[in-house]
Amino acid sequence: MPPILSTRALNRATLARQWLLRRHDGTALEAIEHLVGLQAQAPMPPYFGLWYRLEHFTASELSEALPERRVVHMALLRNTVHLVGARDALLLRTLLHPSLTGRCGTTRRMRWPWPGLT
């Protein structure tokens, strides 16, 4: 039987996988691609998230990647907005398409609960 991780070891492994145990020497794009998405529901959290993870992160690195579309906003994980690398976005959109269209289709068929209000 394989060894079972202790709670602390599991915690450390999770933090290491998320690049939160130490700062890394990579770029913002490398970090976002490694994480396969960085929570970006509000404007500032991705900047903080990258600053915590990267040794030499500057805000302009992310600010320039967004309009150049190397990094894009995308609804993932319970429809929360994340930043993902453009290359990953194509694959993720394909994988999530049935879930996203199914949810939208269901919403369109639902009746508004308050008649007269639109």
C-alpha positions as CSV (number, residue, x, y, z in Angstrom):
1,M,0.0,0.0,0.0
2,P,1.4,3.5,-0.9
3,P,2.3,5.7,2.0
4,I,-0.4,8.2,3.1
5,L,0.6,11.8,3.5
6,S,0.1,13.4,6.8
7,T,-2.1,16.5,7.0
8,R,1.1,18.7,7.2
9,A,2.8,16.9,4.3
10,L,-0.4,17.3,2.2
11,N,-0.6,21.0,3.1
12,R,3.1,21.5,2.1
13,A,2.6,19.6,-1.1
14,T,-0.4,21.7,-2.0
15,L,1.4,25.0,-1.2
16,A,4.4,23.9,-3.2
17,R,2.3,23.0,-6.2
18,Q,0.7,26.4,-6.1
19,W,4.1,28.1,-5.9
20,L,3.3,29.5,-2.4
21,L,6.1,28.0,-0.3
22,R,8.8,30.2,-1.9
23,R,9.1,32.8,-4.6
24,H,10.0,31.4,-8.0
25,D,12.2,33.0,-10.7
26,G,9.7,32.6,-13.5
27,T,7.5,35.1,-15.5
28,A,3.9,35.9,-14.9
29,L,2.9,33.9,-17.9
30,E,4.9,30.9,-16.6
31,A,3.2,31.1,-13.2
32,I,-0.3,31.4,-14.7
33,E,0.3,28.5,-17.1
34,H,1.8,26.4,-14.2
35,L,-1.3,27.1,-12.1
36,V,-3.7,26.6,-15.0
37,G,-5.6,29.7,-13.9
38,L,-5.2,32.4,-11.4
39,Q,-8.2,33.8,-9.6
40,A,-9.1,37.2,-11.1
41,Q,-12.7,37.9,-10.1
42,A,-11.6,41.4,-9.0
43,P,-8.8,43.5,-10.7
44,M,-6.2,43.4,-7.9
45,P,-6.0,39.7,-6.7
46,P,-3.9,38.5,-9.7
47,Y,-1.3,41.1,-9.1
48,F,-1.1,40.2,-5.4
49,G,-1.1,36.5,-6.3
50,L,1.8,36.9,-8.7
51,W,3.8,39.2,-6.4
52,Y,3.6,36.5,-3.7
53,R,4.8,33.8,-6.1
54,L,7.4,35.5,-8.2
55,E,10.8,36.8,-7.2
56,H,11.0,39.6,-9.8
57,F,7.3,40.3,-10.6
58,T,6.3,43.8,-11.7
59,A,2.7,45.0,-12.2
60,S,3.6,46.1,-15.8
61,E,4.4,42.5,-16.7
62,L,0.8,41.5,-16.2
63,S,-0.6,44.8,-17.4
64,E,1.2,44.4,-20.7
65,A,0.3,40.7,-21.1
66,L,-3.5,41.3,-20.9
67,P,-3.9,43.7,-23.9
68,E,-1.5,41.6,-25.9
69,R,-3.7,38.6,-25.1
70,R,-0.9,36.4,-23.9
71,V,-3.1,36.1,-20.8
72,V,-6.9,36.2,-20.9
73,H,-9.8,36.3,-18.5
74,M,-12.0,33.2,-18.6
75,A,-14.8,31.8,-16.4
76,L,-13.6,28.6,-14.8
77,L,-14.3,26.6,-11.6
78,R,-17.9,27.3,-10.6
79,N,-17.9,30.2,-13.2
80,T,-15.4,32.2,-11.2
81,V,-13.2,34.5,-13.4
82,H,-9.6,33.4,-13.7
83,L,-6.6,34.5,-15.8
84,V,-5.3,31.8,-18.0
85,G,-2.6,31.6,-20.6
86,A,-3.9,32.1,-24.2
87,R,-2.7,28.6,-25.2
88,D,-4.5,27.0,-22.3
89,A,-7.7,29.0,-22.9
90,L,-8.4,27.2,-26.2
91,L,-8.1,23.8,-24.6
92,L,-10.0,24.8,-21.5
93,R,-12.9,26.4,-23.4
94,T,-13.2,23.2,-25.5
95,L,-13.3,21.1,-22.3
96,L,-15.8,23.4,-20.5
97,H,-18.1,24.0,-23.4
98,P,-20.7,21.4,-22.5
99,S,-20.9,22.6,-19.0
100,L,-21.1,26.2,-19.9
101,T,-23.7,25.8,-22.6
102,G,-25.7,23.4,-20.5
103,R,-25.9,25.9,-17.7
104,C,-26.8,28.7,-20.0
105,G,-29.4,26.6,-21.8
106,T,-31.0,25.7,-18.4
107,T,-31.1,29.3,-17.4
108,R,-32.8,30.4,-20.6
109,R,-35.5,27.8,-20.1
110,M,-36.2,28.8,-16.5
111,R,-39.1,31.2,-15.9
112,W,-38.5,34.4,-14.1
113,P,-40.0,34.0,-10.6
114,W,-41.6,37.5,-10.5
115,P,-44.1,38.0,-13.3
116,G,-44.2,41.5,-14.7
117,L,-40.5,42.2,-13.9
118,T,-38.0,42.0,-16.7
